Amino acid sequence: MFVNFTNHPSTHWSQEQLAASSPYGAIIDIPFPQIDPMASTEEIVSEARKYTALILKRKPDFVLCQGEFCMAYHVVRLLKEHGVVVGAACSVRRVQERAGEDCTEKTVFYQFVRYREY
């Protein structure tokens, strides 16, 4: 089982990313929560414990964990304490900018390359 714990639903992934995920079995999306920037460390650790328990119930072979940095750190740490393989997606980032009269429009494209274990 492959758990996608990010803000990027697997239904929007490229064929390359889906193929790289397939050795782990079915993909389950668990949306990464919005984290209040005013949340205390204790609140973030509490949320991390809650989501780690939810993820562990799925008995994952691999967890893709990317989101707000402090929350992601604690989820990764807790999952690894349980022997779960946790990783991040590595991509090529391309940016196109177009200057307008009142603003600059920036479009970012990500091309999936591989997963890297934490």
VMD Tcl script that builds the backbone (N, CA, C; Angstrom):
set m [mol new atoms 354]
animate dup $m
set s [atomselect $m all]
$s set {name element resname resid chain x y z} {
  {N N MET 1 A 0.835 -1.176 0.000}
  {CA C MET 1 A 0.000 0.000 0.000}
  {C C MET 1 A 0.886 1.247 0.000}
  {N N PHE 2 A 0.544 2.192 -0.838}
  {CA C PHE 2 A 1.245 3.470 -0.980}
  {C C PHE 2 A 0.312 4.555 -0.435}
  {N N VAL 3 A 0.739 5.255 0.617}
  {CA C VAL 3 A -0.068 6.340 1.166}
  {C C VAL 3 A 0.508 7.664 0.685}
  {N N ASN 4 A -0.345 8.441 0.062}
  {CA C ASN 4 A -0.005 9.771 -0.428}
  {C C ASN 4 A -0.506 10.788 0.589}
  {N N PHE 5 A 0.389 11.245 1.476}
  {CA C PHE 5 A 0.041 12.213 2.508}
  {C C PHE 5 A 0.590 13.578 2.085}
  {N N THR 6 A -0.093 14.179 1.118}
  {CA C THR 6 A 0.305 15.463 0.546}
  {C C THR 6 A -0.964 16.251 0.211}
  {N N ASN 7 A -0.783 17.422 -0.375}
  {CA C ASN 7 A -1.909 18.209 -0.892}
  {C C ASN 7 A -2.099 18.003 -2.392}
  {N N HIS 8 A -1.483 16.956 -2.938}
  {CA C HIS 8 A -1.533 16.698 -4.377}
  {C C HIS 8 A -2.190 15.346 -4.621}
  {N N PRO 9 A -3.486 15.330 -4.933}
  {CA C PRO 9 A -4.184 14.055 -5.140}
  {C C PRO 9 A -3.538 13.226 -6.253}
  {N N SER 10 A -3.494 11.938 -6.025}
  {CA C SER 10 A -2.867 11.044 -7.007}
  {C C SER 10 A -3.604 11.053 -8.342}
  {N N THR 11 A -4.852 11.492 -8.359}
  {CA C THR 11 A -5.600 11.572 -9.621}
  {C C THR 11 A -4.999 12.607 -10.570}
  {N N HIS 12 A -4.148 13.488 -10.064}
  {CA C HIS 12 A -3.503 14.507 -10.898}
  {C C HIS 12 A -2.040 14.191 -11.212}
  {N N TRP 13 A -1.566 13.024 -10.816}
  {CA C TRP 13 A -0.167 12.659 -11.025}
  {C C TRP 13 A 0.091 12.263 -12.472}
  {N N SER 14 A 1.346 12.412 -12.875}
  {CA C SER 14 A 1.781 11.999 -14.210}
  {C C SER 14 A 1.861 10.472 -14.276}
  {N N GLN 15 A 1.923 9.962 -15.488}
  {CA C GLN 15 A 2.099 8.516 -15.674}
  {C C GLN 15 A 3.418 8.048 -15.052}
  {N N GLU 16 A 4.445 8.882 -15.102}
  {CA C GLU 16 A 5.750 8.524 -14.518}
  {C C GLU 16 A 5.638 8.360 -13.004}
  {N N GLN 17 A 4.922 9.271 -12.364}
  {CA C GLN 17 A 4.788 9.179 -10.913}
  {C C GLN 17 A 3.923 7.986 -10.522}
  {N N LEU 18 A 2.863 7.752 -11.260}
  {CA C LEU 18 A 2.027 6.581 -10.986}
  {C C LEU 18 A 2.817 5.290 -11.166}
  {N N ALA 19 A 3.642 5.235 -12.188}
  {CA C ALA 19 A 4.456 4.034 -12.425}
  {C C ALA 19 A 5.458 3.821 -11.292}
  {N N ALA 20 A 6.052 4.900 -10.788}
  {CA C ALA 20 A 7.019 4.782 -9.691}
  {C C ALA 20 A 6.337 4.356 -8.393}
  {N N SER 21 A 5.055 4.632 -8.267}
  {CA C SER 21 A 4.294 4.276 -7.072}
  {C C SER 21 A 3.774 2.845 -7.119}
  {N N SER 22 A 3.610 2.307 -8.312}
  {CA C SER 22 A 2.940 1.019 -8.494}
  {C C SER 22 A 3.589 -0.167 -7.777}
  {N N PRO 23 A 4.914 -0.221 -7.582}
  {CA C PRO 23 A 5.458 -1.385 -6.862}
  {C C PRO 23 A 4.946 -1.536 -5.430}
  {N N TYR 24 A 4.384 -0.480 -4.873}
  {CA C TYR 24 A 3.900 -0.513 -3.493}
  {C C TYR 24 A 2.429 -0.894 -3.396}
  {N N GLY 25 A 1.769 -1.086 -4.520}
  {CA C GLY 25 A 0.367 -1.478 -4.500}
  {C C GLY 25 A -0.559 -0.294 -4.672}
  {N N ALA 26 A -1.762 -0.441 -4.136}
  {CA C ALA 26 A -2.796 0.585 -4.274}
  {C C ALA 26 A -2.350 1.898 -3.639}
  {N N ILE 27 A -2.785 3.012 -4.238}
  {CA C ILE 27 A -2.485 4.343 -3.717}
  {C C ILE 27 A -3.702 4.842 -2.945}
  {N N ILE 28 A -3.459 5.256 -1.721}
  {CA C ILE 28 A -4.499 5.843 -0.878}
  {C C ILE 28 A -4.100 7.290 -0.609}
  {N N ASP 29 A -4.984 8.229 -0.929}
  {CA C ASP 29 A -4.742 9.641 -0.661}
  {C C ASP 29 A -5.277 10.002 0.723}
  {N N ILE 30 A -4.411 10.549 1.561}
  {CA C ILE 30 A -4.810 11.135 2.833}
  {C C ILE 30 A -4.354 12.586 2.767}
  {N N PRO 31 A -5.278 13.526 2.580}
  {CA C PRO 31 A -4.886 14.923 2.403}
  {C C PRO 31 A -4.116 15.483 3.596}
  {N N PHE 32 A -3.012 16.146 3.307}
  {CA C PHE 32 A -2.216 16.815 4.327}
  {C C PHE 32 A -3.038 17.997 4.840}
  {N N PRO 33 A -3.165 18.148 6.156}
  {CA C PRO 33 A -4.038 19.206 6.684}
  {C C PRO 33 A -3.425 20.599 6.562}
  {N N GLN 34 A -4.300 21.599 6.580}
  {CA C GLN 34 A -3.845 22.981 6.677}
  {C C GLN 34 A -3.343 23.186 8.107}
  {N N ILE 35 A -2.167 23.763 8.241}
  {CA C ILE 35 A -1.585 24.002 9.558}
  {C C ILE 35 A -1.602 25.495 9.847}
  {N N ASP 36 A -2.191 25.848 10.966}
  {CA C ASP 36 A -2.258 27.242 11.389}
  {C C ASP 36 A -0.845 27.731 11.700}
  {N N PRO 37 A -0.402 28.807 11.085}
  {CA C PRO 37 A 0.942 29.308 11.364}
  {C C PRO 37 A 1.128 29.732 12.813}
  {N N MET 38 A 0.041 29.932 13.540}
  {CA C MET 38 A 0.126 30.305 14.952}
  {C C MET 38 A 0.094 29.086 15.875}
  {N N ALA 39 A -0.025 27.886 15.311}
  {CA C ALA 39 A -0.077 26.673 16.136}
  {C C ALA 39 A 1.229 26.493 16.897}
  {N N SER 40 A 1.098 26.033 18.123}
  {CA C SER 40 A 2.285 25.764 18.943}
  {C C SER 40 A 2.908 24.438 18.523}
  {N N THR 41 A 4.129 24.230 18.967}
  {CA C THR 41 A 4.799 22.951 18.696}
  {C C THR 41 A 3.975 21.806 19.272}
  {N N GLU 42 A 3.426 21.993 20.458}
  {CA C GLU 42 A 2.627 20.948 21.091}
  {C C GLU 42 A 1.393 20.613 20.248}
  {N N GLU 43 A 0.765 21.624 19.682}
  {CA C GLU 43 A -0.409 21.392 18.830}
  {C C GLU 43 A -0.017 20.637 17.569}
  {N N ILE 44 A 1.122 20.986 17.002}
  {CA C ILE 44 A 1.572 20.304 15.793}
  {C C ILE 44 A 1.934 18.854 16.093}
  {N N VAL 45 A 2.603 18.606 17.200}
  {CA C VAL 45 A 2.940 17.231 17.574}
  {C C VAL 45 A 1.666 16.423 17.806}
  {N N SER 46 A 0.665 17.030 18.424}
  {CA C SER 46 A -0.612 16.342 18.644}
  {C C SER 46 A -1.267 15.978 17.309}
  {N N GLU 47 A -1.288 16.916 16.362}
  {CA C GLU 47 A -1.841 16.635 15.023}
  {C C GLU 47 A -1.025 15.549 14.328}
  {N N ALA 48 A 0.283 15.613 14.472}
  {CA C ALA 48 A 1.157 14.612 13.841}
  {C C ALA 48 A 0.844 13.223 14.387}
  {N N ARG 49 A 0.637 13.120 15.672}
  {CA C ARG 49 A 0.290 11.817 16.270}
  {C C ARG 49 A -1.042 11.307 15.718}
  {N N LYS 50 A -2.007 12.210 15.593}
  {CA C LYS 50 A -3.333 11.834 15.070}
  {C C LYS 50 A -3.223 11.304 13.639}
  {N N TYR 51 A -2.507 12.031 12.781}
  {CA C TYR 51 A -2.387 11.606 11.386}
  {C C TYR 51 A -1.494 10.372 11.246}
  {N N THR 52 A -0.480 10.256 12.089}
  {CA C THR 52 A 0.362 9.059 12.051}
  {C C THR 52 A -0.475 7.824 12.372}
  {N N ALA 53 A -1.329 7.912 13.381}
  {CA C ALA 53 A -2.206 6.779 13.723}
  {C C ALA 53 A -3.131 6.428 12.561}
  {N N LEU 54 A -3.676 7.457 11.911}
  {CA C LEU 54 A -4.548 7.237 10.744}
  {C C LEU 54 A -3.784 6.536 9.616}
  {N N ILE 55 A -2.564 6.969 9.368}
  {CA C ILE 55 A -1.744 6.370 8.310}
  {C C ILE 55 A -1.365 4.940 8.672}
  {N N LEU 56 A -0.972 4.710 9.916}
  {CA C LEU 56 A -0.557 3.369 10.334}
  {C C LEU 56 A -1.691 2.351 10.215}
  {N N LYS 57 A -2.936 2.782 10.377}
  {CA C LYS 57 A -4.085 1.874 10.224}
  {C C LYS 57 A -4.139 1.285 8.818}
  {N N ARG 58 A -3.569 1.984 7.844}
  {CA C ARG 58 A -3.566 1.516 6.447}
  {C C ARG 58 A -2.466 0.491 6.183}
  {N N LYS 59 A -1.563 0.293 7.143}
  {CA C LYS 59 A -0.437 -0.639 7.002}
  {C C LYS 59 A 0.360 -0.363 5.716}
  {N N PRO 60 A 0.895 0.848 5.590}
  {CA C PRO 60 A 1.563 1.245 4.346}
  {C C PRO 60 A 2.926 0.584 4.157}
  {N N ASP 61 A 3.261 0.370 2.889}
  {CA C ASP 61 A 4.610 -0.058 2.521}
  {C C ASP 61 A 5.500 1.156 2.261}
  {N N PHE 62 A 4.865 2.266 1.862}
  {CA C PHE 62 A 5.587 3.510 1.576}
  {C C PHE 62 A 4.621 4.664 1.825}
  {N N VAL 63 A 5.133 5.736 2.445}
  {CA C VAL 63 A 4.330 6.941 2.656}
  {C C VAL 63 A 5.051 8.111 2.003}
  {N N LEU 64 A 4.365 8.778 1.107}
  {CA C LEU 64 A 4.841 10.024 0.522}
  {C C LEU 64 A 4.334 11.127 1.438}
  {N N CYS 65 A 5.247 11.831 2.112}
  {CA C CYS 65 A 4.869 12.839 3.105}
  {C C CYS 65 A 5.503 14.172 2.736}
  {N N GLN 66 A 4.653 15.117 2.324}
  {CA C GLN 66 A 5.117 16.457 1.992}
  {C C GLN 66 A 4.023 17.442 2.352}
  {N N GLY 67 A 4.415 18.509 3.024}
  {CA C GLY 67 A 3.473 19.543 3.428}
  {C C GLY 67 A 4.193 20.536 4.318}
  {N N GLU 68 A 3.450 21.190 5.201}
  {CA C GLU 68 A 4.038 22.161 6.123}
  {C C GLU 68 A 5.206 21.497 6.841}
  {N N PHE 69 A 6.339 22.170 6.870}
  {CA C PHE 69 A 7.605 21.556 7.267}
  {C C PHE 69 A 7.617 20.940 8.663}
  {N N CYS 70 A 7.133 21.641 9.665}
  {CA C CYS 70 A 7.189 21.108 11.033}
  {C C CYS 70 A 6.274 19.898 11.197}
  {N N MET 71 A 5.086 19.990 10.641}
  {CA C MET 71 A 4.152 18.856 10.699}
  {C C MET 71 A 4.745 17.659 9.961}
  {N N ALA 72 A 5.274 17.893 8.764}
  {CA C ALA 72 A 5.873 16.802 7.998}
  {C C ALA 72 A 7.017 16.164 8.774}
  {N N TYR 73 A 7.850 16.982 9.409}
  {CA C TYR 73 A 8.973 16.448 10.193}
  {C C TYR 73 A 8.476 15.475 11.255}
  {N N HIS 74 A 7.468 15.892 12.020}
  {CA C HIS 74 A 6.987 15.038 13.106}
  {C C HIS 74 A 6.295 13.784 12.581}
  {N N VAL 75 A 5.560 13.879 11.500}
  {CA C VAL 75 A 4.925 12.690 10.922}
  {C C VAL 75 A 5.992 11.727 10.413}
  {N N VAL 76 A 6.987 12.244 9.715}
  {CA C VAL 76 A 8.070 11.392 9.216}
  {C C VAL 76 A 8.774 10.704 10.385}
  {N N ARG 77 A 9.107 11.477 11.408}
  {CA C ARG 77 A 9.798 10.926 12.587}
  {C C ARG 77 A 8.983 9.804 13.229}
  {N N LEU 78 A 7.695 10.051 13.434}
  {CA C LEU 78 A 6.838 9.048 14.077}
  {C C LEU 78 A 6.661 7.805 13.216}
  {N N LEU 79 A 6.474 7.997 11.918}
  {CA C LEU 79 A 6.330 6.836 11.031}
  {C C LEU 79 A 7.607 6.007 11.003}
  {N N LYS 80 A 8.754 6.663 10.940}
  {CA C LYS 80 A 10.023 5.935 10.919}
  {C C LYS 80 A 10.245 5.176 12.233}
  {N N GLU 81 A 9.770 5.738 13.349}
  {CA C GLU 81 A 9.852 5.022 14.630}
  {C C GLU 81 A 9.065 3.716 14.580}
  {N N HIS 82 A 8.071 3.641 13.699}
  {CA C HIS 82 A 7.271 2.431 13.509}
  {C C HIS 82 A 7.795 1.571 12.356}
  {N N GLY 83 A 8.952 1.921 11.820}
  {CA C GLY 83 A 9.557 1.114 10.767}
  {C C GLY 83 A 8.970 1.320 9.388}
  {N N VAL 84 A 8.229 2.398 9.188}
  {CA C VAL 84 A 7.604 2.668 7.894}
  {C C VAL 84 A 8.604 3.406 6.993}
  {N N VAL 85 A 8.643 3.030 5.727}
  {CA C VAL 85 A 9.468 3.732 4.739}
  {C C VAL 85 A 8.714 4.991 4.327}
  {N N VAL 86 A 9.379 6.145 4.473}
  {CA C VAL 86 A 8.761 7.434 4.183}
  {C C VAL 86 A 9.661 8.189 3.210}
  {N N GLY 87 A 9.056 8.843 2.233}
  {CA C GLY 87 A 9.859 9.551 1.249}
  {C C GLY 87 A 9.202 10.821 0.746}
  {N N ALA 88 A 9.939 11.473 -0.140}
  {CA C ALA 88 A 9.477 12.701 -0.790}
  {C C ALA 88 A 9.608 12.515 -2.289}
  {N N ALA 89 A 8.815 13.271 -3.034}
  {CA C ALA 89 A 8.907 13.259 -4.493}
  {C C ALA 89 A 9.990 14.250 -4.922}
  {N N CYS 90 A 10.840 13.820 -5.815}
  {CA C CYS 90 A 11.890 14.680 -6.364}
  {C C CYS 90 A 11.489 15.048 -7.786}
  {N N SER 91 A 11.516 16.330 -8.076}
  {CA C SER 91 A 11.028 16.832 -9.361}
  {C C SER 91 A 11.954 17.886 -9.928}
  {N N VAL 92 A 11.865 18.064 -11.227}
  {CA C VAL 92 A 12.509 19.193 -11.894}
  {C C VAL 92 A 11.490 20.330 -11.865}
  {N N ARG 93 A 11.928 21.496 -11.430}
  {CA C ARG 93 A 11.032 22.658 -11.329}
  {C C ARG 93 A 11.368 23.638 -12.441}
  {N N ARG 94 A 10.359 23.938 -13.252}
  {CA C ARG 94 A 10.523 24.933 -14.324}
  {C C ARG 94 A 9.568 26.086 -14.051}
  {N N VAL 95 A 10.072 27.304 -14.194}
  {CA C VAL 95 A 9.270 28.492 -13.920}
  {C C VAL 95 A 9.201 29.356 -15.165}
  {N N GLN 96 A 7.987 29.792 -15.462}
  {CA C GLN 96 A 7.784 30.760 -16.545}
  {C C GLN 96 A 7.194 32.014 -15.922}
  {N N GLU 97 A 7.781 33.162 -16.255}
  {CA C GLU 97 A 7.270 34.427 -15.745}
  {C C GLU 97 A 6.848 35.309 -16.895}
  {N N ARG 98 A 5.768 36.054 -16.663}
  {CA C ARG 98 A 5.269 36.986 -17.661}
  {C C ARG 98 A 4.965 38.291 -16.943}
  {N N ALA 99 A 5.668 39.332 -17.339}
  {CA C ALA 99 A 5.471 40.635 -16.714}
  {C C ALA 99 A 4.249 41.309 -17.307}
  {N N GLY 100 A 3.379 41.752 -16.432}
  {CA C GLY 100 A 2.203 42.494 -16.848}
  {C C GLY 100 A 2.337 43.944 -16.422}
  {N N GLU 101 A 1.327 44.709 -16.727}
  {CA C GLU 101 A 1.369 46.128 -16.380}
  {C C GLU 101 A 1.336 46.333 -14.869}
  {N N ASP 102 A 0.503 45.539 -14.167}
  {CA C ASP 102 A 0.336 45.717 -12.731}
  {C C ASP 102 A 0.947 44.606 -11.880}
  {N N CYS 103 A 1.372 43.527 -12.530}
  {CA C CYS 103 A 1.893 42.401 -11.754}
  {C C CYS 103 A 2.727 41.486 -12.642}
  {N N THR 104 A 3.361 40.553 -12.002}
  {CA C THR 104 A 4.090 39.510 -12.713}
  {C C THR 104 A 3.377 38.193 -12.465}
  {N N GLU 105 A 3.087 37.488 -13.539}
  {CA C GLU 105 A 2.442 36.184 -13.428}
  {C C GLU 105 A 3.526 35.118 -13.484}
  {N N LYS 106 A 3.488 34.208 -12.533}
  {CA C LYS 106 A 4.472 33.136 -12.476}
  {C C LYS 106 A 3.745 31.805 -12.556}
  {N N THR 107 A 4.189 30.942 -13.462}
  {CA C THR 107 A 3.644 29.596 -13.594}
  {C C THR 107 A 4.777 28.615 -13.329}
  {N N VAL 108 A 4.512 27.663 -12.438}
  {CA C VAL 108 A 5.530 26.686 -12.073}
  {C C VAL 108 A 5.081 25.313 -12.555}
  {N N PHE 109 A 5.988 24.611 -13.215}
  {CA C PHE 109 A 5.745 23.252 -13.693}
  {C C PHE 109 A 6.695 22.312 -12.959}
  {N N TYR 110 A 6.161 21.206 -12.489}
  {CA C TYR 110 A 6.987 20.189 -11.831}
  {C C TYR 110 A 6.962 18.931 -12.680}
  {N N GLN 111 A 8.133 18.411 -12.964}
  {CA C GLN 111 A 8.240 17.156 -13.703}
  {C C GLN 111 A 8.808 16.114 -12.747}
  {N N PHE 112 A 7.981 15.145 -12.384}
  {CA C PHE 112 A 8.386 14.104 -11.446}
  {C C PHE 112 A 9.591 13.345 -11.988}
  {N N VAL 113 A 10.556 13.055 -11.092}
  {CA C VAL 113 A 11.733 12.274 -11.458}
  {C C VAL 113 A 11.780 10.963 -10.682}
  {N N ARG 114 A 11.639 11.052 -9.347}
  {CA C ARG 114 A 11.731 9.833 -8.528}
  {C C ARG 114 A 11.315 10.129 -7.086}
  {N N TYR 115 A 11.254 9.082 -6.273}
  {CA C TYR 115 A 11.050 9.229 -4.840}
  {C C TYR 115 A 12.403 9.104 -4.150}
  {N N ARG 116 A 12.557 9.852 -3.058}
  {CA C ARG 116 A 13.773 9.767 -2.243}
  {C C ARG 116 A 13.336 9.532 -0.802}
  {N N GLU 117 A 13.942 8.531 -0.165}
  {CA C GLU 117 A 13.594 8.193 1.210}
  {C C GLU 117 A 14.174 9.208 2.197}
  {N N TYR 118 A 13.392 9.531 3.215}
  {CA C TYR 118 A 13.875 10.384 4.297}
  {C C TYR 118 A 14.840 9.581 5.152}
}
mol reanalyze $m
mol bondsrecalc $m
mol representation Tube
mol addrep $m
